[in-house]
Amino acid sequence: MSHERTGIDVHVPPSGDGCVECLATGSWWLHLRRCAQCGHVGCCDDSLNRHASRHAHAESHPVIQTFEPGEDWFYDYRNDEMFDGPRLAPPTHHPTSQPTPGPAGVPPRNWQRILMSRNDD
């Protein structure tokens, strides 16, 4: 079942276990978001690089779903609203063994201070 009008394709699996761009550049993330249209996994807006939002705007893919264990909410950039959506292709979250922030061994010890100072700008 494809929900192209709403930017959701329930058949597309996630692109991987972590933020595609952060993994490629050796960076790190706080939380992960999954594009509901193409499966791209990117980092959230509280992360350093905000790759999920960048992907959504660059590709005109307006809907994301959390990619965190125990969460299942969706967010639509078009109207700035969270909503309940359909079940997407598995897996629905990153591995529970993956730490937050992630990936393991990459975030600096002072990651909280770094994110707080970035958000103060």
A tleap script that builds the chain and sets N, CA, C and O, in Angstrom:
source leaprc.protein.ff14SB
mol = sequence {
  NMET SER HIE GLU ARG THR GLY ILE ASP VAL
  HIE VAL PRO PRO SER GLY ASP GLY CYS VAL
  GLU CYS LEU ALA THR GLY SER TRP TRP LEU
  HIE LEU ARG ARG CYS ALA GLN CYS GLY HIE
  VAL GLY CYS CYS ASP ASP SER LEU ASN ARG
  HIE ALA SER ARG HIE ALA HIE ALA GLU SER
  HIE PRO VAL ILE GLN THR PHE GLU PRO GLY
  GLU ASP TRP PHE TYR ASP TYR ARG ASN ASP
  GLU MET PHE ASP GLY PRO ARG LEU ALA PRO
  PRO THR HIE HIE PRO THR SER GLN PRO THR
  PRO GLY PRO ALA GLY VAL PRO PRO ARG ASN
  TRP GLN ARG ILE LEU MET SER ARG ASN ASP
  CASP
}
set mol.1.N position { 0.852 -1.182 0.000 }
set mol.1.CA position { 0.000 0.000 0.000 }
set mol.1.C position { 0.894 1.241 0.000 }
set mol.1.O position { 1.681 1.430 0.927 }
set mol.2.N position { 0.786 2.072 -1.007 }
set mol.2.CA position { 1.600 3.274 -1.119 }
set mol.2.C position { 0.743 4.498 -0.840 }
set mol.2.O position { -0.374 4.617 -1.343 }
set mol.3.N position { 1.273 5.398 -0.042 }
set mol.3.CA position { 0.570 6.624 0.323 }
set mol.3.C position { 1.290 7.811 -0.305 }
set mol.3.O position { 1.689 8.740 0.398 }
set mol.4.N position { 1.457 7.783 -1.625 }
set mol.4.CA position { 2.252 8.805 -2.289 }
set mol.4.C position { 1.724 10.210 -2.041 }
set mol.4.O position { 2.508 11.151 -1.917 }
set mol.5.N position { 0.418 10.365 -1.966 }
set mol.5.CA position { -0.150 11.688 -1.738 }
set mol.5.C position { 0.330 12.286 -0.423 }
set mol.5.O position { 0.492 13.500 -0.306 }
set mol.6.N position { 0.555 11.433 0.557 }
set mol.6.CA position { 0.975 11.930 1.857 }
set mol.6.C position { 2.474 11.788 2.084 }
set mol.6.O position { 2.970 12.151 3.151 }
set mol.7.N position { 3.209 11.264 1.097 }
set mol.7.CA position { 4.651 11.112 1.263 }
set mol.7.C position { 5.041 9.901 2.073 }
set mol.7.O position { 6.070 9.916 2.749 }
set mol.8.N position { 4.242 8.849 2.021 }
set mol.8.CA position { 4.524 7.632 2.778 }
set mol.8.C position { 4.479 6.432 1.842 }
set mol.8.O position { 3.526 6.268 1.081 }
set mol.9.N position { 5.505 5.600 1.897 }
set mol.9.CA position { 5.521 4.328 1.178 }
set mol.9.C position { 5.851 3.254 2.206 }
set mol.9.O position { 6.982 3.171 2.684 }
set mol.10.N position { 4.865 2.437 2.544 }
set mol.10.CA position { 5.016 1.448 3.616 }
set mol.10.C position { 5.909 0.272 3.240 }
set mol.10.O position { 6.265 -0.525 4.107 }
set mol.11.N position { 6.280 0.146 1.967 }
set mol.11.CA position { 7.077 -0.987 1.508 }
set mol.11.C position { 8.582 -0.747 1.563 }
set mol.11.O position { 9.353 -1.704 1.489 }
set mol.12.N position { 9.014 0.491 1.691 }
set mol.12.CA position { 10.441 0.821 1.612 }
set mol.12.C position { 11.108 0.629 2.981 }
set mol.12.O position { 10.681 1.231 3.966 }
set mol.13.N position { 12.148 -0.205 3.047 }
set mol.13.CA position { 12.851 -0.395 4.322 }
set mol.13.C position { 13.770 0.792 4.617 }
set mol.13.O position { 14.073 1.580 3.721 }
set mol.14.N position { 14.211 0.921 5.859 }
set mol.14.CA position { 15.146 2.003 6.191 }
set mol.14.C position { 16.492 1.788 5.500 }
set mol.14.O position { 16.860 0.662 5.164 }
set mol.15.N position { 17.212 2.877 5.298 }
set mol.15.CA position { 18.498 2.822 4.589 }
set mol.15.C position { 19.607 2.169 5.408 }
set mol.15.O position { 20.645 1.802 4.857 }
set mol.16.N position { 19.406 2.021 6.694 }
set mol.16.CA position { 20.424 1.402 7.555 }
set mol.16.C position { 20.132 1.644 9.013 }
set mol.16.O position { 19.021 2.022 9.382 }
set mol.17.N position { 21.149 1.421 9.856 }
set mol.17.CA position { 20.992 1.530 11.306 }
set mol.17.C position { 21.308 2.909 11.859 }
set mol.17.O position { 21.044 3.181 13.030 }
set mol.18.N position { 21.874 3.790 11.024 }
set mol.18.CA position { 22.287 5.101 11.512 }
set mol.18.C position { 22.149 6.156 10.439 }
set mol.18.O position { 21.775 5.862 9.303 }
set mol.19.N position { 22.450 7.378 10.806 }
set mol.19.CA position { 22.378 8.497 9.871 }
set mol.19.C position { 23.344 8.262 8.709 }
set mol.19.O position { 24.549 8.114 8.913 }
set mol.20.N position { 22.815 8.231 7.515 }
set mol.20.CA position { 23.613 7.949 6.319 }
set mol.20.C position { 24.795 8.912 6.202 }
set mol.20.O position { 25.932 8.483 6.010 }
set mol.21.N position { 24.525 10.205 6.316 }
set mol.21.CA position { 25.566 11.211 6.133 }
set mol.21.C position { 26.565 11.228 7.283 }
set mol.21.O position { 27.765 11.375 7.049 }
set mol.22.N position { 26.099 11.082 8.513 }
set mol.22.CA position { 27.019 11.063 9.662 }
set mol.22.C position { 27.958 9.870 9.583 }
set mol.22.O position { 29.150 10.000 9.860 }
set mol.23.N position { 27.438 8.718 9.211 }
set mol.23.CA position { 28.292 7.544 9.079 }
set mol.23.C position { 29.332 7.751 7.981 }
set mol.23.O position { 30.476 7.317 8.121 }
set mol.24.N position { 28.945 8.406 6.897 }
set mol.24.CA position { 29.866 8.637 5.781 }
set mol.24.C position { 30.966 9.631 6.133 }
set mol.24.O position { 32.065 9.564 5.584 }
set mol.25.N position { 30.672 10.555 7.051 }
set mol.25.CA position { 31.644 11.609 7.377 }
set mol.25.C position { 32.329 11.409 8.727 }
set mol.25.O position { 33.203 12.196 9.093 }
set mol.26.N position { 31.950 10.371 9.472 }
set mol.26.CA position { 32.543 10.127 10.784 }
set mol.26.C position { 31.955 10.994 11.879 }
set mol.26.O position { 32.554 11.143 12.943 }
set mol.27.N position { 30.782 11.568 11.627 }
set mol.27.CA position { 30.124 12.412 12.628 }
set mol.27.C position { 29.229 11.554 13.522 }
set mol.27.O position { 29.274 10.325 13.465 }
set mol.28.N position { 28.427 12.208 14.339 }
set mol.28.CA position { 27.579 11.523 15.307 }
set mol.28.C position { 26.222 12.206 15.389 }
set mol.28.O position { 26.048 13.318 14.890 }
set mol.29.N position { 25.266 11.540 16.018 }
set mol.29.CA position { 23.892 12.032 16.108 }
set mol.29.C position { 23.352 11.850 17.514 }
set mol.29.O position { 23.888 11.091 18.322 }
set mol.30.N position { 22.272 12.573 17.780 }
set mol.30.CA position { 21.551 12.408 19.038 }
set mol.30.C position { 20.438 11.378 18.855 }
set mol.30.O position { 20.433 10.342 19.520 }
set mol.31.N position { 19.500 11.661 17.957 }
set mol.31.CA position { 18.388 10.744 17.661 }
set mol.31.C position { 18.252 10.594 16.156 }
set mol.31.O position { 18.745 11.418 15.385 }
set mol.32.N position { 17.574 9.528 15.753 }
set mol.32.CA position { 17.436 9.230 14.334 }
set mol.32.C position { 15.994 9.358 13.861 }
set mol.32.O position { 15.048 9.094 14.602 }
set mol.33.N position { 15.854 9.773 12.599 }
set mol.33.CA position { 14.558 9.900 11.938 }
set mol.33.C position { 14.629 9.184 10.598 }
set mol.33.O position { 15.679 9.142 9.957 }
set mol.34.N position { 13.508 8.628 10.186 }
set mol.34.CA position { 13.426 7.855 8.942 }
set mol.34.C position { 12.463 8.527 7.980 }
set mol.34.O position { 11.336 8.856 8.351 }
set mol.35.N position { 12.903 8.731 6.746 }
set mol.35.CA position { 12.025 9.276 5.721 }
set mol.35.C position { 10.950 8.238 5.422 }
set mol.35.O position { 11.268 7.093 5.102 }
set mol.36.N position { 9.693 8.623 5.523 }
set mol.36.CA position { 8.587 7.696 5.310 }
set mol.36.C position { 8.360 7.409 3.830 }
set mol.36.O position { 7.587 6.517 3.482 }
set mol.37.N position { 9.023 8.156 2.965 }
set mol.37.CA position { 8.853 7.958 1.528 }
set mol.37.C position { 9.933 7.068 0.927 }
set mol.37.O position { 9.625 6.164 0.151 }
set mol.38.N position { 11.204 7.313 1.278 }
set mol.38.CA position { 12.297 6.555 0.647 }
set mol.38.C position { 13.129 5.742 1.625 }
set mol.38.O position { 13.980 4.965 1.192 }
set mol.39.N position { 12.917 5.891 2.931 }
set mol.39.CA position { 13.637 5.117 3.932 }
set mol.39.C position { 14.938 5.721 4.421 }
set mol.39.O position { 15.588 5.150 5.296 }
set mol.40.N position { 15.333 6.861 3.878 }
set mol.40.CA position { 16.583 7.519 4.299 }
set mol.40.C position { 16.578 7.722 5.811 }
set mol.40.O position { 15.631 8.286 6.360 }
set mol.41.N position { 17.630 7.266 6.484 }
set mol.41.CA position { 17.766 7.491 7.916 }
set mol.41.C position { 18.728 8.658 8.112 }
set mol.41.O position { 19.860 8.639 7.629 }
set mol.42.N position { 18.251 9.676 8.833 }
set mol.42.CA position { 19.054 10.858 9.100 }
set mol.42.C position { 18.954 11.251 10.560 }
set mol.42.O position { 18.111 10.740 11.298 }
set mol.43.N position { 19.818 12.161 10.968 }
set mol.43.CA position { 19.821 12.616 12.359 }
set mol.43.C position { 18.781 13.719 12.570 }
set mol.43.O position { 18.434 14.450 11.642 }
set mol.44.N position { 18.297 13.822 13.800 }
set mol.44.CA position { 17.224 14.746 14.160 }
set mol.44.C position { 17.712 16.198 14.213 }
set mol.44.O position { 18.907 16.470 14.103 }
set mol.45.N position { 16.774 17.109 14.381 }
set mol.45.CA position { 17.104 18.533 14.429 }
set mol.45.C position { 17.849 18.940 15.694 }
set mol.45.O position { 18.409 20.035 15.744 }
set mol.46.N position { 17.872 18.092 16.713 }
set mol.46.CA position { 18.674 18.376 17.903 }
set mol.46.C position { 20.100 17.858 17.759 }
set mol.46.O position { 20.932 18.073 18.640 }
set mol.47.N position { 20.382 17.181 16.660 }
set mol.47.CA position { 21.734 16.696 16.364 }
set mol.47.C position { 22.547 17.814 15.721 }
set mol.47.O position { 22.002 18.847 15.333 }
set mol.48.N position { 23.848 17.597 15.614 }
set mol.48.CA position { 24.728 18.612 15.028 }
set mol.48.C position { 24.359 18.976 13.600 }
set mol.48.O position { 24.366 20.152 13.238 }
set mol.49.N position { 24.037 17.984 12.790 }
set mol.49.CA position { 23.932 18.202 11.353 }
set mol.49.C position { 22.526 18.256 10.776 }
set mol.49.O position { 22.343 18.710 9.646 }
set mol.50.N position { 21.541 17.808 11.519 }
set mol.50.CA position { 20.134 17.897 11.089 }
set mol.50.C position { 19.899 17.287 9.707 }
set mol.50.O position { 19.201 17.866 8.875 }
set mol.51.N position { 20.478 16.130 9.473 }
set mol.51.CA position { 20.395 15.519 8.153 }
set mol.51.C position { 18.992 15.079 7.757 }
set mol.51.O position { 18.673 15.097 6.569 }
set mol.52.N position { 18.146 14.688 8.696 }
set mol.52.CA position { 16.786 14.274 8.334 }
set mol.52.C position { 16.014 15.446 7.728 }
set mol.52.O position { 15.354 15.287 6.701 }
set mol.53.N position { 16.091 16.604 8.349 }
set mol.53.CA position { 15.402 17.791 7.806 }
set mol.53.C position { 16.006 18.208 6.473 }
set mol.53.O position { 15.281 18.561 5.542 }
set mol.54.N position { 17.313 18.168 6.381 }
set mol.54.CA position { 17.972 18.533 5.116 }
set mol.54.C position { 17.507 17.621 3.984 }
set mol.54.O position { 17.227 18.084 2.878 }
set mol.55.N position { 17.429 16.323 4.270 }
set mol.55.CA position { 16.953 15.371 3.269 }
set mol.55.C position { 15.506 15.675 2.873 }
set mol.55.O position { 15.171 15.715 1.689 }
set mol.56.N position { 14.665 15.887 3.868 }
set mol.56.CA position { 13.244 16.137 3.596 }
set mol.56.C position { 13.061 17.338 2.675 }
set mol.56.O position { 12.262 17.289 1.740 }
set mol.57.N position { 13.789 18.402 2.932 }
set mol.57.CA position { 13.649 19.618 2.127 }
set mol.57.C position { 14.311 19.472 0.759 }
set mol.57.O position { 13.756 19.923 -0.242 }
set mol.58.N position { 15.475 18.857 0.701 }
set mol.58.CA position { 16.191 18.710 -0.570 }
set mol.58.C position { 15.466 17.769 -1.532 }
set mol.58.O position { 15.463 17.994 -2.742 }
set mol.59.N position { 14.859 16.727 -0.995 }
set mol.59.CA position { 14.204 15.717 -1.836 }
set mol.59.C position { 12.697 15.911 -1.954 }
set mol.59.O position { 12.032 15.158 -2.667 }
set mol.60.N position { 12.149 16.910 -1.264 }
set mol.60.CA position { 10.693 17.110 -1.213 }
set mol.60.C position { 9.981 15.855 -0.700 }
set mol.60.O position { 8.948 15.446 -1.231 }
set mol.61.N position { 10.561 15.256 0.346 }
set mol.61.CA position { 9.955 14.130 1.050 }
set mol.61.C position { 9.489 14.661 2.400 }
set mol.61.O position { 10.295 14.768 3.324 }
set mol.62.N position { 8.219 14.994 2.535 }
set mol.62.CA position { 7.743 15.780 3.667 }
set mol.62.C position { 7.485 15.050 4.979 }
set mol.62.O position { 7.254 15.703 5.997 }
set mol.63.N position { 7.517 13.713 4.990 }
set mol.63.CA position { 7.110 12.984 6.190 }
set mol.63.C position { 8.264 12.136 6.723 }
set mol.63.O position { 8.927 11.417 5.976 }
set mol.64.N position { 8.484 12.239 8.027 }
set mol.64.CA position { 9.463 11.385 8.697 }
set mol.64.C position { 8.769 10.600 9.805 }
set mol.64.O position { 7.697 10.973 10.281 }
set mol.65.N position { 9.406 9.514 10.198 }
set mol.65.CA position { 8.985 8.780 11.385 }
set mol.65.C position { 10.203 8.649 12.289 }
set mol.65.O position { 11.334 8.523 11.818 }
set mol.66.N position { 9.958 8.681 13.583 }
set mol.66.CA position { 11.050 8.431 14.514 }
set mol.66.C position { 11.663 7.075 14.211 }
set mol.66.O position { 10.962 6.155 13.788 }
set mol.67.N position { 12.963 6.945 14.425 }
set mol.67.CA position { 13.657 5.675 14.240 }
set mol.67.C position { 14.288 5.264 15.567 }
set mol.67.O position { 15.358 4.657 15.609 }
set mol.68.N position { 13.595 5.611 16.644 }
set mol.68.CA position { 14.037 5.307 18.005 }
set mol.68.C position { 13.209 4.179 18.591 }
set mol.68.O position { 11.996 4.136 18.381 }
set mol.69.N position { 13.840 3.256 19.329 }
set mol.69.CA position { 13.093 2.169 19.972 }
set mol.69.C position { 12.019 2.709 20.916 }
set mol.69.O position { 12.252 3.662 21.660 }
set mol.70.N position { 10.847 2.088 20.873 }
set mol.70.CA position { 9.756 2.461 21.771 }
set mol.70.C position { 8.949 3.663 21.314 }
set mol.70.O position { 8.025 4.078 22.012 }
set mol.71.N position { 9.273 4.232 20.161 }
set mol.71.CA position { 8.534 5.382 19.631 }
set mol.71.C position { 7.972 5.009 18.259 }
set mol.71.O position { 8.549 4.186 17.548 }
set mol.72.N position { 6.832 5.626 17.892 }
set mol.72.CA position { 6.276 5.336 16.567 }
set mol.72.C position { 5.614 6.541 15.903 }
set mol.72.O position { 4.867 6.369 14.940 }
set mol.73.N position { 5.866 7.748 16.387 }
set mol.73.CA position { 5.221 8.938 15.840 }
set mol.73.C position { 5.782 9.322 14.463 }
set mol.73.O position { 6.911 8.990 14.102 }
set mol.74.N position { 4.943 10.030 13.726 }
set mol.74.CA position { 5.300 10.596 12.423 }
set mol.74.C position { 5.273 12.113 12.540 }
set mol.74.O position { 4.631 12.660 13.436 }
set mol.75.N position { 5.971 12.791 11.632 }
set mol.75.CA position { 5.974 14.255 11.586 }
set mol.75.C position { 5.903 14.676 10.127 }
set mol.75.O position { 6.589 14.124 9.266 }
set mol.76.N position { 5.047 15.680 9.866 }
set mol.76.CA position { 4.869 16.205 8.514 }
set mol.76.C position { 5.407 17.626 8.471 }
set mol.76.O position { 4.869 18.516 9.129 }
set mol.77.N position { 6.474 17.843 7.695 }
set mol.77.CA position { 7.083 19.167 7.574 }
set mol.77.C position { 6.148 20.175 6.911 }
set mol.77.O position { 6.279 21.376 7.146 }
set mol.78.N position { 5.208 19.711 6.089 }
set mol.78.CA position { 4.312 20.634 5.366 }
set mol.78.C position { 3.436 21.445 6.306 }
set mol.78.O position { 3.191 22.629 6.078 }
set mol.79.N position { 2.967 20.797 7.365 }
set mol.79.CA position { 2.079 21.508 8.284 }
set mol.79.C position { 2.604 21.545 9.710 }
set mol.79.O position { 1.888 21.957 10.622 }
set mol.80.N position { 3.857 21.114 9.914 }
set mol.80.CA position { 4.496 21.162 11.223 }
set mol.80.C position { 3.680 20.404 12.272 }
set mol.80.O position { 3.482 20.888 13.387 }
set mol.81.N position { 3.207 19.200 11.897 }
set mol.81.CA position { 2.358 18.442 12.810 }
set mol.81.C position { 2.836 17.001 12.955 }
set mol.81.O position { 3.309 16.374 12.007 }
set mol.82.N position { 2.692 16.506 14.180 }
set mol.82.CA position { 2.927 15.094 14.456 }
set mol.82.C position { 1.608 14.359 14.253 }
set mol.82.O position { 0.537 14.933 14.454 }
set mol.83.N position { 1.684 13.078 13.851 }
set mol.83.CA position { 0.470 12.294 13.650 }
set mol.83.C position { 0.791 10.811 13.776 }
set mol.83.O position { 1.956 10.415 13.755 }
set mol.84.N position { -0.246 9.999 13.908 }
set mol.84.CA position { -0.116 8.542 13.908 }
set mol.84.C position { -0.222 8.083 12.464 }
set mol.84.O position { -1.128 8.504 11.744 }
set mol.85.N position { 0.691 7.229 12.036 }
set mol.85.CA position { 0.688 6.772 10.659 }
set mol.85.C position { 0.672 5.261 10.565 }
set mol.85.O position { 0.534 4.564 11.570 }
set mol.86.N position { 0.814 4.760 9.339 }
set mol.86.CA position { 0.785 3.312 9.129 }
set mol.86.C position { 2.083 2.646 9.574 }
set mol.86.O position { 3.079 3.319 9.842 }
set mol.87.N position { 2.062 1.341 9.649 }
set mol.87.CA position { 3.260 0.581 9.983 }
set mol.87.C position { 4.147 0.530 8.742 }
set mol.87.O position { 3.707 0.122 7.668 }
set mol.88.N position { 5.404 0.950 8.904 }
set mol.88.CA position { 6.361 0.927 7.807 }
set mol.88.C position { 7.110 -0.393 7.784 }
set mol.88.O position { 7.084 -1.150 8.754 }
set mol.89.N position { 7.778 -0.664 6.669 }
set mol.89.CA position { 8.562 -1.887 6.529 }
set mol.89.C position { 9.602 -1.965 7.651 }
set mol.89.O position { 10.174 -0.940 8.025 }
set mol.90.N position { 9.852 -3.136 8.184 }
set mol.90.CA position { 10.830 -3.281 9.256 }
set mol.90.C position { 12.261 -3.102 8.755 }
set mol.90.O position { 12.524 -3.208 7.557 }
set mol.91.N position { 13.178 -2.831 9.675 }
set mol.91.CA position { 12.956 -2.581 11.098 }
set mol.91.C position { 12.405 -1.176 11.334 }
set mol.91.O position { 12.605 -0.274 10.521 }
set mol.92.N position { 11.722 -1.008 12.435 }
set mol.92.CA position { 11.081 0.273 12.747 }
set mol.92.C position { 11.922 1.149 13.672 }
set mol.92.O position { 11.501 2.247 14.035 }
set mol.93.N position { 13.100 0.676 14.053 }
set mol.93.CA position { 13.997 1.466 14.890 }
set mol.93.C position { 15.414 0.944 14.747 }
set mol.93.O position { 15.635 -0.158 14.245 }
set mol.94.N position { 16.372 1.747 15.194 }
set mol.94.CA position { 17.760 1.295 15.179 }
set mol.94.C position { 17.926 0.194 16.216 }
set mol.94.O position { 17.075 0.048 17.095 }
set mol.95.N position { 18.999 -0.583 16.135 }
set mol.95.CA position { 19.206 -1.666 17.110 }
set mol.95.C position { 19.200 -1.129 18.545 }
set mol.95.O position { 19.759 -0.068 18.821 }
set mol.96.N position { 18.578 -1.856 19.431 }
set mol.96.CA position { 18.516 -1.412 20.827 }
set mol.96.C position { 19.898 -1.398 21.477 }
set mol.96.O position { 20.087 -0.738 22.499 }
set mol.97.N position { 20.846 -2.100 20.915 }
set mol.97.CA position { 22.210 -2.097 21.447 }
set mol.97.C position { 22.975 -0.832 21.047 }
set mol.97.O position { 24.044 -0.562 21.593 }
set mol.98.N position { 22.449 -0.070 20.117 }
set mol.98.CA position { 23.115 1.161 19.668 }
set mol.98.C position { 22.873 2.267 20.682 }
set mol.98.O position { 21.726 2.538 21.038 }
set mol.99.N position { 23.934 2.910 21.153 }
set mol.99.CA position { 23.754 3.933 22.189 }
set mol.99.C position { 23.178 5.246 21.639 }
set mol.99.O position { 23.189 5.500 20.435 }
set mol.100.N position { 22.685 6.050 22.552 }
set mol.100.CA position { 22.238 7.412 22.242 }
set mol.100.C position { 23.051 8.346 23.113 }
set mol.100.O position { 22.996 8.232 24.338 }
set mol.101.N position { 23.804 9.266 22.529 }
set mol.101.CA position { 23.971 9.472 21.096 }
set mol.101.C position { 24.809 8.361 20.469 }
set mol.101.O position { 25.452 7.579 21.169 }
set mol.102.N position { 24.790 8.307 19.150 }
set mol.102.CA position { 25.496 7.262 18.434 }
set mol.102.C position { 26.282 7.839 17.280 }
set mol.102.O position { 26.225 9.041 17.024 }
set mol.103.N position { 26.999 7.011 16.599 }
set mol.103.CA position { 27.212 5.592 16.859 }
set mol.103.C position { 28.216 5.369 17.994 }
set mol.103.O position { 28.899 6.297 18.427 }
set mol.104.N position { 28.288 4.160 18.453 }
set mol.104.CA position { 29.152 3.821 19.586 }
set mol.104.C position { 30.585 4.287 19.347 }
set mol.104.O position { 31.164 4.054 18.286 }
set mol.105.N position { 31.139 4.947 20.353 }
set mol.105.CA position { 32.524 5.366 20.307 }
set mol.105.C position { 32.822 6.650 19.566 }
set mol.105.O position { 33.966 7.106 19.575 }
set mol.106.N position { 31.836 7.249 18.927 }
set mol.106.CA position { 32.090 8.451 18.127 }
set mol.106.C position { 31.763 9.757 18.860 }
set mol.106.O position { 32.568 10.686 18.803 }
set mol.107.N position { 30.617 9.869 19.545 }
set mol.107.CA position { 30.320 11.146 20.212 }
set mol.107.C position { 31.382 11.494 21.255 }
set mol.107.O position { 31.827 10.624 22.003 }
set mol.108.N position { 31.784 12.756 21.305 }
set mol.108.CA position { 32.771 13.165 22.312 }
set mol.108.C position { 32.163 13.139 23.708 }
set mol.108.O position { 30.942 13.145 23.865 }
set mol.109.N position { 33.024 13.111 24.714 }
set mol.109.CA position { 32.550 13.074 26.109 }
set mol.109.C position { 31.691 14.290 26.447 }
set mol.109.O position { 30.775 14.190 27.263 }
set mol.110.N position { 31.973 15.423 25.838 }
set mol.110.CA position { 31.227 16.654 26.139 }
set mol.110.C position { 30.111 16.908 25.122 }
set mol.110.O position { 29.809 18.064 24.824 }
set mol.111.N position { 29.495 15.851 24.585 }
set mol.111.CA position { 28.484 15.988 23.541 }
set mol.111.C position { 27.324 16.871 23.968 }
set mol.111.O position { 26.794 17.624 23.152 }
set mol.112.N position { 26.915 16.795 25.237 }
set mol.112.CA position { 25.791 17.617 25.701 }
set mol.112.C position { 26.136 19.103 25.627 }
set mol.112.O position { 25.318 19.909 25.183 }
set mol.113.N position { 27.321 19.459 26.052 }
set mol.113.CA position { 27.758 20.856 26.004 }
set mol.113.C position { 27.826 21.343 24.554 }
set mol.113.O position { 27.436 22.471 24.253 }
set mol.114.N position { 28.320 20.492 23.667 }
set mol.114.CA position { 28.409 20.856 22.254 }
set mol.114.C position { 27.020 21.148 21.682 }
set mol.114.O position { 26.825 22.157 21.004 }
set mol.115.N position { 26.072 20.278 21.950 }
set mol.115.CA position { 24.719 20.493 21.435 }
set mol.115.C position { 24.057 21.704 22.064 }
set mol.115.O position { 23.350 22.441 21.377 }
set mol.116.N position { 24.269 21.926 23.350 }
set mol.116.CA position { 23.675 23.083 24.019 }
set mol.116.C position { 24.250 24.380 23.449 }
set mol.116.O position { 23.502 25.330 23.217 }
set mol.117.N position { 25.539 24.436 23.222 }
set mol.117.CA position { 26.154 25.658 22.695 }
set mol.117.C position { 25.719 25.909 21.256 }
set mol.117.O position { 25.571 27.062 20.852 }
set mol.118.N position { 25.516 24.869 20.492 }
set mol.118.CA position { 25.042 25.017 19.117 }
set mol.118.C position { 23.615 25.540 19.091 }
set mol.118.O position { 23.265 26.349 18.232 }
set mol.119.N position { 22.789 25.082 20.028 }
set mol.119.CA position { 21.397 25.518 20.075 }
set mol.119.C position { 21.240 26.915 20.629 }
set mol.119.O position { 20.182 27.526 20.475 }
set mol.120.N position { 22.283 27.438 21.279 }
set mol.120.CA position { 22.220 28.808 21.811 }
set mol.120.C position { 22.476 29.845 20.720 }
set mol.120.O position { 22.169 31.025 20.894 }
set mol.121.N position { 23.038 29.403 19.593 }
set mol.121.CA position { 23.363 30.328 18.494 }
set mol.121.C position { 22.136 30.948 17.876 }
set mol.121.O position { 22.249 31.744 16.944 }
savepdb mol mol.pdb
quit
